[in-house]
Amino acid sequence: MSRPSRTRFLLAALLTVAGAAHARNWSGGRVDMTVIDRDDGRELPEYRYRSQDWVAGTPGHRYAVRLTNRSASRVLVMLSVDGVNAVTGQTASADQAGYVLEPYATTELTGWRKSLQHVAQFYFSDVGDSYAARTGRPRNVGVIGIAVFDEARPLPPPPAPPVYMPERREADAAASAQAAPKAGMRAQQAIGTGHGDAEYSPVSRTGFVRTSRSPAQVSEIRYDDVYALVKRGVIPYAEHYARGPQAFPGSGFVPDPPPGW
């Protein structure tokens, strides 16, 4: 039996079914997205600037995109890095393959998908060494995005037709419009996402039927290095430069407990 055209074979990540500590909801939607510096072992703090969320990446550091499904249903998440689908390597669009997350599950995506067993690690590179630039697509370097789709549920059996009346039919009203990219001048981007070392990251194939061709949620995180974010005004100059570098920034003595202890 043939499936609807929206059915595709997609990748299901091997998920950790646990809530991520300190998970940040970037969009208030079904899926939370955060960026993890794998070399520092920390979640990158966010900066809100002109209605966009930014993180500061450290050149040369590996990173992961942590996704948490906050819903009670499976969802399909298409991951775009620098405008490139992280599973297929195609220029990203909403009708491509992605990862299927189980209800309330969390996973960390650590690289460009090379096979069902391996990825090439994400790391913060020079723009010219980014995977997007090296494949001739530098225009969207500096943004990580997800498009989230709900899963279609089995339809209930149709009601019996009224006496002496033909059976009613419902028209399909699937929307297909996509938001156009924002126009405007861009500041000079300092870093992108490189195609790093191979890493074992097994996944399996699964089926998924989308409820609509349009995503239920679209979220983006912009990124650059800290110096570029200061120049852009994302990070206040005083916050970054007011205090010079220190060899032992944690030096001191035990402080008193808070009042009322």
ChimeraX attribute file (.defattr): number of C-alpha atoms within 10 A of each C-alpha:
attribute: neighborCount
match mode: 1-to-1
recipient: residues
	/A:1	3
	/A:2	5
	/A:3	8
	/A:4	9
	/A:5	8
	/A:6	13
	/A:7	14
	/A:8	18
	/A:9	13
	/A:10	20
	/A:11	22
	/A:12	21
	/A:13	22
	/A:14	18
	/A:15	17
	/A:16	15
	/A:17	15
	/A:18	12
	/A:19	15
	/A:20	17
	/A:21	7
	/A:22	8
	/A:23	16
	/A:24	19
	/A:25	16
	/A:26	16
	/A:27	14
	/A:28	11
	/A:29	16
	/A:30	21
	/A:31	28
	/A:32	20
	/A:33	25
	/A:34	23
	/A:35	25
	/A:36	21
	/A:37	19
	/A:38	15
	/A:39	12
	/A:40	12
	/A:41	10
	/A:42	11
	/A:43	20
	/A:44	16
	/A:45	14
	/A:46	20
	/A:47	17
	/A:48	11
	/A:49	12
	/A:50	8
	/A:51	6
	/A:52	14
	/A:53	19
	/A:54	23
	/A:55	23
	/A:56	23
	/A:57	25
	/A:58	18
	/A:59	17
	/A:60	16
	/A:61	15
	/A:62	24
	/A:63	27
	/A:64	19
	/A:65	20
	/A:66	20
	/A:67	26
	/A:68	27
	/A:69	27
	/A:70	21
	/A:71	16
	/A:72	11
	/A:73	14
	/A:74	19
	/A:75	26
	/A:76	26
	/A:77	28
	/A:78	25
	/A:79	27
	/A:80	23
	/A:81	27
	/A:82	25
	/A:83	22
	/A:84	25
	/A:85	23
	/A:86	26
	/A:87	22
	/A:88	15
	/A:89	17
	/A:90	13
	/A:91	16
	/A:92	20
	/A:93	15
	/A:94	21
	/A:95	15
	/A:96	17
	/A:97	22
	/A:98	27
	/A:99	24
	/A:100	27
	/A:101	27
	/A:102	23
	/A:103	15
	/A:104	19
	/A:105	22
	/A:106	24
	/A:107	22
	/A:108	20
	/A:109	21
	/A:110	22
	/A:111	27
	/A:112	26
	/A:113	23
	/A:114	16
	/A:115	15
	/A:116	15
	/A:117	13
	/A:118	17
	/A:119	23
	/A:120	20
	/A:121	22
	/A:122	28
	/A:123	27
	/A:124	27
	/A:125	23
	/A:126	17
	/A:127	21
	/A:128	17
	/A:129	16
	/A:130	24
	/A:131	24
	/A:132	24
	/A:133	19
	/A:134	13
	/A:135	11
	/A:136	9
	/A:137	15
	/A:138	18
	/A:139	11
	/A:140	16
	/A:141	25
	/A:142	23
	/A:143	20
	/A:144	23
	/A:145	22
	/A:146	24
	/A:147	21
	/A:148	26
	/A:149	26
	/A:150	21
	/A:151	16
	/A:152	15
	/A:153	10
	/A:154	7
	/A:155	6
	/A:156	6
	/A:157	6
	/A:158	9
	/A:159	8
	/A:160	9
	/A:161	10
	/A:162	9
	/A:163	7
	/A:164	6
	/A:165	7
	/A:166	9
	/A:167	11
	/A:168	11
	/A:169	7
	/A:170	5
	/A:171	6
	/A:172	6
	/A:173	7
	/A:174	10
	/A:175	10
	/A:176	12
	/A:177	9
	/A:178	11
	/A:179	8
	/A:180	6
	/A:181	6
	/A:182	6
	/A:183	6
	/A:184	6
	/A:185	6
	/A:186	8
	/A:187	10
	/A:188	11
	/A:189	16
	/A:190	20
	/A:191	25
	/A:192	29
	/A:193	33
	/A:194	25
	/A:195	19
	/A:196	19
	/A:197	13
	/A:198	16
	/A:199	16
	/A:200	13
	/A:201	18
	/A:202	14
	/A:203	17
	/A:204	14
	/A:205	14
	/A:206	13
	/A:207	11
	/A:208	22
	/A:209	20
	/A:210	21
	/A:211	16
	/A:212	16
	/A:213	15
	/A:214	20
	/A:215	22
	/A:216	14
	/A:217	16
	/A:218	19
	/A:219	20
	/A:220	18
	/A:221	20
	/A:222	17
	/A:223	27
	/A:224	25
	/A:225	20
	/A:226	18
	/A:227	15
	/A:228	18
	/A:229	22
	/A:230	18
	/A:231	13
	/A:232	16
	/A:233	12
	/A:234	21
	/A:235	21
	/A:236	13
	/A:237	14
	/A:238	9
	/A:239	9
	/A:240	12
	/A:241	10
	/A:242	9
	/A:243	8
	/A:244	6
	/A:245	8
	/A:246	8
	/A:247	6
	/A:248	7
	/A:249	7
	/A:250	7
	/A:251	8
	/A:252	7
	/A:253	6
	/A:254	6
	/A:255	6
	/A:256	7
	/A:257	7
	/A:258	6
	/A:259	5
	/A:260	4
	/A:261	5
